[in-house]
């Protein structure tokens, strides 16, 4: 019997300290696995599925609490000047986040019933979160000499954004997609008398469901279908890492002297545009089979993180 929670724990281990894993994450996953094992042993299939879903939600809540706790600790250690800069950055980032969400959501919403609008908002979040963080760092902190503590706080906030985007991509978007399909199917049935197949596709599957489906297809010898789903799985898993990758890139390449705000906004636009263009090119190569699907999904995050690390190393060598 394959118990749930293994992949969830590997995700949490990337964000959480050893103490947080032992104190919060592991107990939740242990309870999930024990209840799941008991339900399967008793042959209660629907009960086991409900336990799996409820355990995933509980895991997201605990992960959010850990991220919030880490953010509070980082903020409490800042100076007044650092807090002022961070406050300005949050305002700028929040405005850009809201604008990006509206721009992504409204065009398709114009042709749909108004009550379906909430189902479209989660689709925009994995794109709006990294864009908001990038503009917050560039326009709110650019042109200044930043303390190490403030830079560390920015990275903590970026990781919180990454966790939020990961939870959105893994669980919220599939649920919203399926709810949207059910709503539209009912609308079509009432207006046109046509029944629509509501079986879940890749966009309506959670991380766990996608992983299980890939395993089934691999065992059945459907290599092409398994590859397609694997590419979608890694794309959804890698997309949230745009937030910390772009934040590190912005912190590494921002000017430390006063410059016009428009030039900082141009840096933010260029960084975001370059990231999405690189991602699109890698995805196209992965779709053609000329590039591994998993590598294509992770390539932009790796490139931007490596560029930021290289910049830091060169700057440290120049100071020494």
C-alpha positions in Angstrom: 0.0 0.0 0.0 1.4 3.4 -1.0 0.7 5.9 1.8 0.0 9.5 1.1 2.2 12.3 2.4 5.6 11.4 0.9 5.6 14.1 -1.7 4.0 16.6 0.7 6.8 16.0 3.1 9.5 16.5 0.4 7.8 19.8 -0.5 7.7 20.9 3.2 11.4 20.0 3.7 12.3 22.6 1.1 10.7 25.4 3.1 10.8 24.4 6.8 13.6 23.9 9.4 14.3 20.6 11.0 12.6 21.8 14.2 9.4 22.8 12.3 9.4 19.5 10.5 9.6 17.6 13.8 7.2 19.8 15.7 4.4 20.5 13.1 4.8 18.8 9.7 5.6 15.2 10.7 2.8 14.8 13.2 0.2 16.0 10.7 1.5 13.6 8.0 1.7 10.7 10.5 -1.9 11.2 11.5 -2.9 11.3 7.8 -1.1 8.1 7.0 -2.4 6.3 10.1 -6.1 7.2 9.3 -5.6 6.4 5.6 -4.1 3.0 6.4 -7.0 2.2 8.7 -9.6 3.2 6.2 -8.0 1.2 3.4 -7.6 -1.8 5.6 -11.4 -1.7 6.4 -12.2 -1.4 2.7 -13.7 2.1 3.1 -12.5 3.5 -0.2 -14.4 6.8 -0.1 -13.5 7.4 3.5 -9.8 6.9 2.5 -10.2 9.5 -0.3 -11.8 12.0 2.0 -9.0 11.5 4.6 -6.4 12.1 1.9 -8.1 15.3 0.8 -8.6 16.6 4.3 -5.0 15.7 5.2 -3.8 17.7 2.2 -5.8 20.8 3.4 -4.5 20.4 6.9 -1.0 20.2 5.6 -1.5 23.4 3.6 -2.7 25.2 6.8 0.3 24.0 8.8 2.7 25.0 6.0 1.1 28.5 5.9 1.4 28.8 9.7 5.1 27.9 9.5 5.7 30.5 6.7 3.8 33.1 8.7 5.8 32.4 11.8 9.0 32.7 10.0 7.9 36.0 8.4 7.0 37.4 11.8 10.4 36.5 13.2 12.2 38.1 10.3 10.1 41.3 10.5 10.7 41.7 14.3 14.4 41.9 13.8 14.3 44.8 11.3 15.4 48.4 12.0 12.9 51.2 11.6 14.5 52.2 8.3 14.3 48.7 7.0 10.6 48.5 8.0 9.9 51.7 6.2 11.5 50.4 3.0 9.7 47.1 3.3 6.4 48.9 3.9 6.8 50.9 0.7 7.8 47.7 -1.2 4.7 45.9 0.0 2.5 48.7 -1.2 4.1 48.7 -4.6 4.0 44.9 -4.9 0.4 44.7 -3.7 -0.6 47.2 -6.4 1.2 45.3 -9.1 -0.2 42.0 -7.9 -3.8 43.3 -8.0 -3.2 44.8 -11.5 -1.7 41.6 -12.8 -4.6 39.5 -11.4 -7.2 41.8 -13.0 -5.4 41.8 -16.4 -5.2 38.0 -16.5 -8.7 37.4 -15.2 -10.8 40.0 -17.0 -10.3 39.2 -20.7 -11.8 35.7 -20.5 -14.4 36.8 -18.0 -15.9 39.2 -20.5 -17.4 36.3 -22.4 -18.5 34.3 -19.3 -21.3 34.5 -16.7 -20.4 36.9 -13.9 -20.8 34.2 -11.2 -17.9 32.2 -12.8 -15.4 35.0 -12.1 -14.1 33.7 -8.7 -13.2 30.4 -10.4 -10.8 32.3 -12.8 -8.9 34.2 -10.1 -6.7 31.3 -8.9 -5.4 30.8 -12.5 -3.8 34.3 -12.3 -2.1 33.9 -8.9 1.0 31.9 -10.0 1.8 34.7 -12.4 0.7 37.6 -10.3 2.6 36.6 -7.2 6.1 36.6 -8.8 5.4 39.8 -10.7 4.2 41.6 -7.6 7.3 40.5 -5.6 9.7 41.4 -8.4 8.2 45.0 -8.8 8.2 45.3 -5.0 11.9 44.5 -4.8 13.0 46.6 -7.8 10.9 49.7 -7.3 10.7 49.6 -3.5 14.3 48.7 -2.7 16.2 49.6 -5.8 18.8 52.5 -5.7 19.6 51.9 -2.0 22.2 50.0 0.0 20.3 47.2 1.7 21.2 45.5 4.9 21.7 41.8 5.0 18.8 41.4 7.4 16.4 43.3 5.0 17.6 41.1 2.1 17.0 38.0 4.2 13.5 39.2 5.1 12.8 39.8 1.4 13.8 36.2 0.6 11.6 34.9 3.5 8.6 36.8 2.0 9.5 35.5 -1.4 9.5 31.9 -0.1 6.1 32.6 1.6 4.8 33.7 -1.9 6.3 30.6 -3.4 4.5 28.4 -0.8 1.2 30.3 -1.5 1.7 29.8 -5.3 2.6 26.1 -4.8 -0.6 25.5 -2.7 -2.6 27.4 -5.3 -1.2 25.4 -8.2 -1.4 22.1 -6.5 -4.8 22.2 -4.9 -6.7 25.5 -5.4 -6.5 25.7 -9.2 -7.6 22.1 -9.8 -10.6 22.6 -7.5 -11.5 25.9 -9.1 -11.1 24.4 -12.6 -13.5 21.5 -11.8 -16.0 23.9 -10.1 -15.9 26.1 -13.2 -16.5 23.1 -15.5 -19.4 21.9 -13.4 -20.9 25.4 -13.4 -20.5 25.8 -17.2 -21.8 22.3 -17.8 -25.0 23.0 -15.9 -25.3 26.3 -17.8 -24.9 24.5 -21.2 -27.3 21.8 -20.1 -30.0 24.3 -19.2 -29.6 26.6 -22.2 -28.7 24.0 -25.0 -29.7 20.7 -23.6 -26.2 19.2 -24.1 -24.5 17.0 -21.5 -20.7 17.6 -21.0 -18.2 15.0 -19.8 -17.0 16.2 -16.4 -14.2 13.6 -15.9 -11.1 15.3 -14.5 -8.3 16.1 -16.9 -4.7 17.1 -16.0 -5.7 20.7 -15.2 -8.3 19.4 -12.7 -5.9 17.0 -10.9 -4.0 17.7 -7.8 -0.3 16.9 -7.4 -1.1 13.6 -5.8 -3.7 12.7 -8.4 -1.3 13.6 -11.3 1.5 11.5 -9.7 -0.8 8.5 -9.3 -2.0 8.8 -12.9 1.5 9.0 -14.2 2.4 5.9 -12.3 -0.6 4.0 -13.7 0.2 5.1 -17.3 3.8 4.1 -16.9 2.8 0.6 -15.7 0.4 0.3 -18.6 3.2 1.1 -21.1 1.6 4.4 -22.2 4.9 6.2 -22.3 3.7 9.2 -24.4 0.7 10.0 -22.2 2.8 9.5 -19.1 5.4 12.0 -20.5 2.7 14.5 -21.3 1.3 14.4 -17.8 4.8 14.4 -16.3 5.6 17.6 -18.2 2.4 19.2 -16.8 3.2 18.0 -13.3 6.7 19.5 -13.3 5.5 22.7 -14.9 2.9 23.2 -12.2 5.5 22.3 -9.5 8.2 24.5 -10.9 6.1 27.6 -11.7 5.8 28.8 -8.0 9.6 28.9 -7.8 9.6 31.9 -10.1 8.9 34.1 -7.0 12.2 33.3 -5.1 14.2 33.0 -8.3 13.2 36.5 -9.5 13.5 38.0 -6.0 17.1 36.7 -5.7 17.9 37.9 -9.2 16.5 41.4 -8.5 18.4 41.7 -5.2 21.6 40.6 -6.9 21.4 43.0 -9.9 19.7 46.1 -8.4 21.8 49.3 -8.5 22.9 50.5 -5.1 22.9 54.2 -6.1 19.9 56.5 -6.7 18.4 56.0 -10.1 15.1 57.1 -11.8 12.0 55.0 -10.8 11.2 54.3 -14.4 14.6 52.5 -14.9 13.8 50.3 -11.8 10.4 49.5 -13.3 12.2 48.6 -16.6 14.5 46.2 -14.8 11.4 44.5 -13.2 9.6 44.3 -16.5 12.7 43.0 -18.2 13.3 40.3 -15.6 9.7 39.1 -15.6 9.5 39.1 -19.4 12.8 37.3 -19.8 11.7 34.6 -17.3 8.4 33.9 -19.1 10.1 34.0 -22.6 12.7 31.5 -21.4 10.0 29.4 -19.9 7.9 29.5 -23.1 11.0 28.5 -25.2 11.9 25.7 -22.8 8.3 24.4 -22.8 8.1 24.4 -26.6 11.3 22.4 -26.7 10.0 20.0 -24.1 6.7 19.6 -26.0 8.6 18.7 -29.2 10.6 16.1 -27.3 13.9 17.8 -28.0 14.3 18.7 -24.3 13.3 16.7 -21.2 9.9 17.9 -19.9 11.1 18.2 -16.3 14.2 20.1 -17.2 12.2 22.5 -19.4 9.9 23.3 -16.5 12.8 24.0 -14.1 15.2 25.7 -16.5 14.2 29.4 -15.9 14.3 29.0 -12.1 17.7 27.4 -12.4 19.1 30.0 -14.8 17.9 33.0 -12.7 19.0 31.5 -9.4 22.4 30.7 -10.9 22.7 34.2 -12.3 21.9 35.7 -8.9 24.4 33.4 -7.2 27.1 34.2 -9.8 26.5 37.9 -9.3 26.9 37.6 -5.6 30.1 35.6 -5.9 31.6 38.1 -8.3 30.6 41.0 -6.0 32.1 39.3 -3.0 35.4 38.6 -4.8 35.6 42.2 -5.9 35.2 43.5 -2.4 37.9 41.2 -1.1 
